[in-house]
Structure formats: structure tokens, C-alpha cells
Amino acid sequence: MKKKTFVSLLIGIVCGAFIVTDVCAAPKGKLVLKKYPNFKIGILANNFIKPLPLTKDNMKKIMDWTSENSFAWMEIRDPRADLTYAECKELAAYAVSKNIEIVYALNIGFLDPQFNEVFYRGCANASLFPGPKVIRTSAPGPEFDADAKKSTWTKEEFDKLIAVANNAANVAKLVGLDLVVEHAFEAMQGDGVTSFGMVEIQTKGNMNIGSQYDTANFFAVSRAPVSPEAAKGYFEKFAKKTRYVHIKTCGTDDVVTDVITDNVLDLGVIFDIVAKAKINYLGIEIPQQVKFEDVQANLRESVVYLKSKY
């Protein structure tokens, strides 16, 4: 199907989807942090991916747990938009019945040959869900899979990438979504001439490309780790482009912790930045565990930490 026809069809589908408006303040009866009462605290369904792989029924089970444990929202990670439109419509209605919001997240790089096909399906799915109306992905794709030491894009790669990203951001905007990109394997910044990183995507891409923060990725996931001060500078610089945050922690050994605890860049520093920017959606992300019981125990311990400190 030609891209123009596909986008027109996508817009038609989305216009028929129900829309639920976002509310800034944390909803009543949900988990609240005393220092940051407007934060909506959620979880990633991906925390449960080992005991509960991605299926419609498993997402409902995780929604049940999310609602029962007073979280305001949940991120569904559907890497290549494999959930069908009908399944997402059913899940969206279920989320409403459970009084939770949903962030729909892809995990496909811009240089993946199937990016546009996956992204257009993903936009149709994302538009169904109640919540902040974003569609998330990460930027690295097969070019990073092919080279374990790769940390930046070449100029040729970046020129192709930014064209795809700009188009995706524009398509998302047409159907009432914001495209947000999470920093991951790539370096925070290249030299802007022969090497390119996340800073270049956010500054050289068009105004419709947004940001999604992760509180630990610059230290524990990036192939070119940076100092806490540099990470803080990035968070400050792109706060106005950011729609939501993954709460993840690591210590000075740059290893992600099983539960949320003290971070190499203090979470309070990041929380102050995002609170000032009125970024209200923060979701807990912890390492995956084989047993459901271990995941829920680690999430609950993480909540105890957050409530006691913030």
C-alpha cells in the first residue's frame, strides 16, 4: 500500500476511535508522592514480560494488578505493533473500566526496514488508549545490533534516520499523538559532523519529535556513558519536549538495581526538573524476573522507597 493511501486510512481509523482527555493532577485514590503530588505514578507491563508475555489476556491481568495496587497508568510495550487494532480497542475499554491510563510503546529503530509499516499500525493502536496520547519508540535499530561497540550514527545513517523520524513525528501529530523517543544504546551526543547521537535527533529533527526520559539509561544502557552532571544537563535542556519518564536506578557500578533505590544521579534532582516542566507521567521500570511474585514484590518495595523519600 502506498504511504499516502496508508496514512489517509490511518487518519480515518483514528477519527473513529474514542478519545479520553488527559488530566494533569494525580487522580484520587491513586499512589501519590508527598513532595510531588501532581505526579501520576505508573508501571511498565514489560516488568512482567517473563511470567506474562505480550498477549491481550496477559495485558488485562497486568492492568488488574496495576489498578489494584493504586497505580495511575501502565505502559504497554508492543515492540513491533503485533497487537491487533481490535485487541487494542478491547484493551482500551478495559483500561477505562479499571480507571487507569495507558501509554502505548513501540521498540523499533528508525532505520529498521519495516519501521513505517510497524509505526503506522502502532499509531492506529496508540490512538485508542486513554492517557497522554503519545507513541514511544527508541532510536537504535539493526545497525546497532550488527555492531556491539557502535555508539553513534554516521552522517549517512543519520541523514536517513532523521528523514524517517521527521515523517513519523508528523504522521503521529496528524492523528493526535506525540512521537517520543527514549535514549538507549546510542551516545548522548556526537560531534554533529561525522557522528550523531540523541542530542542531534532532538535538535536537528523537526519540532514534532518529542522526548521520553529514563533516569538510568545514560549510565547503565548507553554504550557511551556520561557523568551525572551531563545527564542532568540533558534533562534540563529537553524538559519542554518530554512527555513521560521511566523511573529506573543504578549505583556507581552502573548496574540497574532490582528495586528503585538511590540513583547515581539523585532522583530528586530529576524529579525537580520534570515537576517544573509539568511532566506528570512517571513509570517504574525494574529488571525482569522469571516469577510473577518476584516482580510484584520488587515493585512494591520500589513504591515503599519512593513514598518514604519523595
QUICOR-V650568 format. One record per residue. PHI is phi in radians with two decimals (none if undefined). OMEGA is omega in degrees with one decimal (NA if undefined). D_LAST is the distance of its C-alpha to the last C-alpha in whole Angstrom. Layout:
PHI OMEGA D_LAST
PHI OMEGA D_LAST
This chain:
none 179.9 50
-1.14 -174.9 50
-1.03 -177.3 47
-1.07 179.6 48
-1.12 -178.2 49
-1.11 -179.9 46
-1.13 178.2 44
-1.08 177.7 46
-1.11 180.0 46
-1.05 179.7 42
-1.08 178.4 41
-1.09 178.7 44
-1.10 -176.0 42
-1.15 179.8 38
-1.09 179.1 40
-1.57 -178.8 41
-1.42 176.5 37
-1.37 -177.3 35
-2.06 176.4 33
-2.04 -174.9 29
-1.31 -179.5 28
-1.49 175.2 24
-2.09 -173.5 22
-1.19 -173.9 19
-1.29 177.1 17
-1.07 -177.2 15
-1.21 -179.6 18
-1.10 178.0 18
1.44 -179.2 18
-1.83 179.1 15
-1.04 -179.0 12
-2.29 173.3 9
-1.63 -173.8 6
-1.03 -177.6 6
-1.34 -175.8 5
-2.36 -172.0 7
-1.15 -179.6 10
-1.52 178.7 12
-1.16 169.6 11
-1.74 -176.8 13
-1.61 180.0 12
-2.27 176.3 15
-2.36 172.8 17
-1.66 174.0 20
-1.04 -179.2 23
-1.09 174.1 24
-1.01 -175.3 22
-1.74 -168.0 25
-1.09 -179.6 28
-1.28 177.3 30
-1.34 -177.1 30
-2.33 179.5 30
-1.04 -175.3 32
-1.13 169.3 32
-2.55 178.5 34
-1.03 -177.0 34
-1.15 178.6 34
-1.19 176.9 31
-1.13 176.2 29
-1.15 178.8 30
-1.09 179.6 29
-1.24 173.9 25
-1.07 177.1 25
-0.98 -178.2 26
-1.13 179.3 23
-1.01 -179.4 21
-1.16 -177.9 22
-1.10 -177.9 22
-1.81 168.9 18
1.20 173.7 17
-1.43 -175.3 16
-1.51 -175.3 17
-2.75 -179.0 19
-2.51 173.0 21
-1.66 171.9 22
-1.63 177.8 26
-1.67 179.6 27
-2.06 -165.6 31
-0.84 -176.7 32
-2.14 177.3 35
0.92 -179.5 35
-1.43 173.8 37
-1.14 -179.3 36
-1.37 177.3 39
-1.04 179.8 38
-1.11 178.5 40
-1.12 179.9 37
-1.19 177.1 34
-1.10 177.7 36
-1.17 179.3 36
-1.15 178.8 32
-1.10 178.1 31
-1.13 179.4 33
-1.16 177.8 31
-1.06 177.7 27
-1.07 -179.5 28
-1.16 179.8 30
-1.67 178.4 26
1.02 174.1 24
-2.26 176.0 22
-1.74 -176.7 23
-2.28 166.4 24
-1.84 -179.0 24
-1.78 -172.3 27
-2.21 169.1 27
-1.56 173.3 30
-2.59 -177.7 30
-2.26 -177.8 34
-1.30 -177.1 34
-1.10 -178.9 36
-1.63 173.8 39
-1.15 -178.8 40
-0.99 -178.6 43
-1.74 -173.5 42
-0.96 -174.8 39
-1.07 179.2 41
-1.02 -179.8 42
-1.15 -175.4 38
-1.14 179.9 36
-1.13 174.8 39
-1.08 -179.1 38
-1.09 179.1 35
-1.10 177.7 35
-1.06 179.0 37
-1.13 -175.0 34
-1.04 -175.9 31
-1.17 -178.8 33
-1.36 -166.2 33
-1.51 172.9 29
-1.27 -179.3 27
2.56 -172.1 24
-1.36 176.5 23
1.03 174.8 27
-2.14 167.8 26
-2.25 -172.1 28
-1.91 167.3 27
-2.63 171.1 29
-1.89 -171.7 29
-1.47 -176.8 31
-1.14 179.2 33
-2.31 -176.2 36
-1.06 179.2 39
-1.14 176.5 40
-1.48 177.6 37
-1.13 -176.6 38
-1.35 -176.9 41
-2.49 -175.0 40
-1.15 -179.0 37
-1.74 -176.9 37
-1.17 179.3 37
-2.28 178.8 34
-2.40 174.1 35
-1.66 172.2 38
-1.29 179.2 41
-1.09 179.6 43
-1.08 178.4 45
-1.12 -175.8 42
-1.16 178.9 39
-1.05 177.7 42
-1.21 -176.9 42
-1.07 -173.1 39
-1.21 176.7 38
-1.17 178.6 41
-1.15 -178.5 39
-1.10 178.7 36
-1.06 178.9 37
-1.10 -179.4 39
-1.08 179.8 36
-1.10 178.8 34
-1.21 177.7 37
-1.09 179.3 38
-1.01 -178.6 34
-1.10 180.0 34
-1.07 -177.2 38
-1.84 172.7 36
1.45 179.7 33
-2.06 169.4 31
-1.97 173.1 29
-1.37 175.0 29
-2.13 -175.6 26
-2.05 178.3 27
-1.62 174.2 24
-1.27 -174.6 25
-2.44 -176.4 26
-1.13 -171.3 29
-1.16 174.7 30
-1.15 175.7 30
-1.02 -174.5 28
-2.65 171.3 31
-1.73 177.9 35
-1.53 177.1 37
1.37 -179.7 38
-2.12 179.7 42
-1.99 179.4 42
-2.39 -172.3 39
-2.48 179.1 36
-2.30 -176.0 32
-1.19 178.3 29
-1.01 -179.4 29
-1.16 176.5 33
-1.09 -176.3 32
-1.29 -177.3 30
-1.74 -178.5 32
-1.69 175.5 36
-1.33 -178.2 35
-1.33 -172.2 35
-1.21 -179.3 33
-1.50 177.1 32
-1.45 -178.9 30
-1.82 -173.4 27
-2.20 170.2 24
-2.25 -177.7 21
-1.44 164.6 19
-2.25 -172.2 18
-1.30 -178.0 15
-2.21 -172.2 18
-1.05 -179.1 21
-1.16 -178.7 22
-1.87 -170.1 22
-1.92 -176.1 23
-2.07 -179.5 25
-1.01 177.2 27
-1.42 175.0 30
-2.38 -175.2 30
-0.98 -179.4 26
-2.15 178.6 25
-1.34 174.9 23
-0.98 -179.2 20
-1.12 179.1 21
-1.17 178.2 23
-1.10 178.0 21
-1.04 178.9 18
-1.06 177.5 22
-1.12 -179.4 22
-1.02 179.9 19
-1.17 -175.4 20
-1.14 -173.7 23
-1.93 -179.5 23
-1.03 -176.8 20
-1.21 179.2 23
-1.69 -170.5 24
-1.65 -178.1 21
-1.93 175.8 21
-2.75 -169.5 18
-2.33 167.3 16
-1.64 174.8 16
-1.55 -179.8 13
-2.47 -178.5 15
-2.28 172.8 15
-2.57 179.6 18
-1.62 -178.8 18
-1.19 176.1 21
-1.47 178.5 24
1.02 175.3 23
-1.93 -179.2 23
-1.15 -177.5 20
-1.46 -178.8 18
-1.20 176.1 19
-2.27 178.5 15
-1.22 -178.6 12
-2.61 179.4 11
-1.08 -178.3 12
-1.83 179.3 13
-1.03 166.5 16
-1.86 -172.7 15
-0.85 -179.9 11
-1.02 179.6 9
-1.05 177.6 7
-1.11 179.7 11
-1.20 -179.8 12
-1.05 178.0 9
-1.09 -179.6 11
-1.15 -176.2 14
-1.27 177.1 14
-1.14 178.8 12
-1.09 -179.8 15
-1.47 -179.8 18
1.05 171.9 17
-1.60 -169.6 16
-1.83 -176.2 15
-1.67 178.8 15
-2.23 -175.8 13
-2.07 -178.9 15
-1.37 176.0 14
-2.16 179.7 17
-2.27 178.4 18
-1.00 -178.3 22
-1.23 177.6 24
-2.20 -177.7 26
-1.22 -174.8 29
-1.66 177.0 29
-0.96 -177.2 27
-1.05 -179.8 26
-1.23 178.2 24
-1.12 -177.4 22
-1.15 178.1 21
-1.12 -179.6 20
-1.21 176.8 18
-1.17 179.8 16
-1.14 177.2 15
-1.14 177.6 14
-1.11 178.3 12
-1.12 178.2 10
-1.01 179.1 10
-1.07 -176.8 8
-1.09 -178.5 6
-1.22 -178.8 5
-1.30 -174.7 6
-1.78 -174.0 4
-2.19 NA 0
